[in-house]
Amino acid sequence: MTQATGVEALPTADFFDYEALLSVSEQRKLQELREFLAAEIAPYAGEWWNRAEFPAHILPKLAALELSTPAQRGYSHLFAGLVIAEMTRVDTSIATFFLVHHDLFVESLYEFGSEEQRNRLLDDASNLRTTGAFALTEPGHGSDVAGGMETRARRVSGLTGAADGGGDCWVLNGAKRWIGNGTFCDYMLVWARDEADGAIRGFIVDAGLPGVSRRRIENKIALRTVQNADIVFEDVRVPEADRFAGINGFEDTNALLRGSRIMVAWQAVGQQLAAFDVARQYAVERQQFGRPLAKFQLIQQQLVTMLGNAVASMGMMVRIAQLQDRGAADMAQVALAKSYTSARMRETVAMGRSLLGGNGIVTDYRMAKIFADAEAIYTYEGSYEINTLIVGRAVTGVSAIV
């Protein structure tokens, strides 16, 4: 839809101007991102979503923004969060690709990779010459994957050749599900249980290795552009050189999972910004009973509720970012942020869909896509219920998860 004259002059969904907390250089970089999204993503995102196709051709242009793992580049955590929120505001699927690749795979190389692994893989991954995935969830284990993981790794010796780590390698068997970027990635970080001692290990798996099979998950109603996969490992031999030396158990991943959960909470913010943008524009432009929808009191009430949800969610995430800068954001705080923002998001996008009436169920008007994508955010990186129980355990000292 063409934006009506005067709408661009109205207050934005960042009603409390949290963006002003960024440095001047960060504000300029965020504006550069907005211009890229407006030119390269916004006009096409609906069709990519409708066709369930991933636009691989945009990766060089996306890489040219130099926004991979912003905190590693010296940017603030607030800037890093707003990058994800702005991407989500335009297209949740592209933001999810970016999050999976950079905030999970690339960040894992920084956090857990050996010097040799970083030297070998980091430059290409950071610049999207290669792509990565994060293979944790399994067909039978989502919320309980830490304790229930069935994918197995067995160390074997006696092989020859430098590529296998001087004669040692690991044999992987098992299956993973809901793996974003899984159909086309070059590498994946695979989590498996060591048969020898039961510890959780991490491996950099070349997706082209013999024994790796990948199948796209079809018939999704959310994040259709994201290529989620079912992945099966059958006697896949991974060199010892590709085991993450920095991972000795599932607890070693807490910092990484905490960071990705924060970014998904920022996605919940971005979804609300998008819903408000679309709903406000529609309310100003759409005529009913001889006047704009925006002139009706109940419409204004819905818009204000949507705005309040977005502002409150953003305020919570701004504080989380400040805690991150101090190295002080703990898992319970992050769980509260993810559960709260995703609940407000669900309410906000539902109001937006309602406000558009029948036009709210077709992707031509964007709101249907925003509404559908919200369901994925509500669930992944810890469901609403699991995150709620993490906070409940923190404030009572009693676990109700099991």
HELIX and SHEET records of a PDB file:
HELIX    1   1 VAL A    7  ALA A    9  5                                   3    
HELIX    2   2 TYR A   18  LEU A   21  5                                   4    
HELIX    3   3 VAL A   24  PHE A   36  1                                  13    
HELIX    4   4 LEU A   37  ILE A   41  3                                   5    
HELIX    5   5 ALA A   45  ARG A   51  1                                   7    
HELIX    6   6 ALA A   56  ILE A   58  5                                   3    
HELIX    7   7 LEU A   59  ALA A   64  1                                   6    
HELIX    8   8 PRO A   70  ARG A   73  5                                   4    
HELIX    9   9 HIS A   77  VAL A   90  1                                  14    
HELIX   10  10 THR A   92  PHE A   98  1                                   7    
HELIX   11  11 LEU A   99  VAL A  106  3                                   8    
HELIX   12  12 GLU A  107  PHE A  112  1                                   6    
HELIX   13  13 GLU A  115  SER A  126  1                                  12    
HELIX   14  14 VAL A  145  GLY A  148  1                                   4    
HELIX   15  15 ALA A  162  ASP A  164  5                                   3    
HELIX   16  16 GLU A  240  ASP A  242  5                                   3    
HELIX   17  17 PHE A  250  THR A  253  5                                   4    
HELIX   18  18 ASN A  254  GLU A  285  1                                  32    
HELIX   19  19 LEU A  293  LYS A  295  5                                   3    
HELIX   20  20 GLN A  297  ASP A  325  1                                  29    
HELIX   21  21 MET A  331  LEU A  355  1                                  25    
HELIX   22  22 GLY A  357  ILE A  361  5                                   5    
HELIX   23  23 THR A  363  TYR A  365  5                                   3    
HELIX   24  24 MET A  367  THR A  379  1                                  13    
HELIX   25  25 TYR A  384  THR A  396  1                                  13    
SHEET    1   A 6 GLY A 132  ALA A 135  0                                        
SHEET    2   A 6 TYR A 187  ASP A 194  1                                        
SHEET    3   A 6 ARG A 152  VAL A 156  1                                        
SHEET    4   A 6 CYS A 169  ILE A 179 -1                                        
SHEET    5   A 6 ALA A 229  PRO A 239 -1                                        
SHEET    6   A 6 VAL A 212  ARG A 216 -1                                        
SHEET    1   B 3 GLY A 132  ALA A 135  0                                        
SHEET    2   B 3 TYR A 187  ASP A 194  1                                        
SHEET    3   B 3 ILE A 200  ASP A 206 -1                                        
SHEET    1   C 2 GLN A 287  GLN A 288  0                                        
SHEET    2   C 2 ARG A 291  PRO A 292 -1                                        
END                                                                             
